[in-house]
Amino acid sequence: MSGFWFTLLALLVAASALLLIAGGRRQQSVTADRDTLNKTFYHQRLKELELDEQQGVVAERPEMVLELQQTLLWDIPQDEQLRERTVSRWVLVPGVLVIVLVSLGFYFKTGGFAQVMAWQQVNNELPALRAQLMDANAKPLSTEQLARLGLGIRTSLQNDPRNVDDWLMLGRIGMVLNNATTATQAFQRAMQLAPDNPEVKLSYADVLTRSPNPENNRQAATMLNEMIKTDGNNLRVLSLLAFNAFSQQHYAEAIASWQKMLQLLPADDRRVLMIQRSIEQAKTDSGKQNSHLALTVTLAPGAEKMLPESGVLYISVADGASPVPVAVKKLPLSHFPLSLTLDDSNAMMPERLLSAQRQVQVRVRISRDGSANPQAGDWFGTSALTPFDGHQQLAVEINQRQP
């Protein structure tokens, strides 16, 4: 930064010096030049008269020479001294001030001075932001602080481009800020510097897995399959492998990876529920989910006239014994009659799957404000408690109002 200010100062000094030198140059009178031209003309005319006499064109050369001499004497300036005048350089000082003020004014207005100052401040805050990020007991960084930290790390990498840890940190910041370009480029650079580093490979595979580009997904799958061969019980690798396979619609591979994770996780781990739901969703998407509940929802005439403009439809399936629903589905309000299907992917808890129920009761409610809790005036409908064999079809009419 000091180099920039030095360059700016040097340019201003050079421009000011040029103005003073050019504006203060001595100006001469044209008297001397006039006298020189007269003499030149006189001698040139003498040569012409001599040439004309030799050719016989003129016969009175002496009289013409005398006349020419008299003409020359008449044209001699009265004051033959050269006159010089010098412009005072103090007169040019306001011009120098104008150059400096206009140049600095344009820079401060259009040259990004505020951004440069903010960048300098970020560089000064970089050590503190790093320390706060690495301290597990410190307050988490806000989105703005993460963006400032990313800018500071970019600046630091200009001076130390082979710092693998900083490239990794920049990539993770890019992922948190949903900046896929920054994350991908940072992890790619880290891979070039440390291709055998497991953390680098896993981070790069992670960002490639989340990419919308199918070619990136396939590259990530290749990397993850290589890593799983050397570390088959790595939960993070298994999770990414499952997610990658699911996004490419390779449902059997995704289910196999999730099931391997269930074997490695303790039963009370909070990730178990999410994995079980993912398995059921993969089964449903692949067409291997055999147990389902087909439902048709209709509206009573009174309810149809009072539909809210932006309502939400809540569908819950109970087992008739517990008030806690077995499965729940939330949909934006649409046209009626409405046909849909529920299966184990809609289960509330993995230990209470829809496919494991022997009887079901369906309740459908229209929420006027989107609230999950019933509100007075909401329209709803309930089916009878019906035996369930895994391939049931029910119809529910919304014909009642919440008291």
Disulfide bonds with the S-S distance in Angstrom:
none
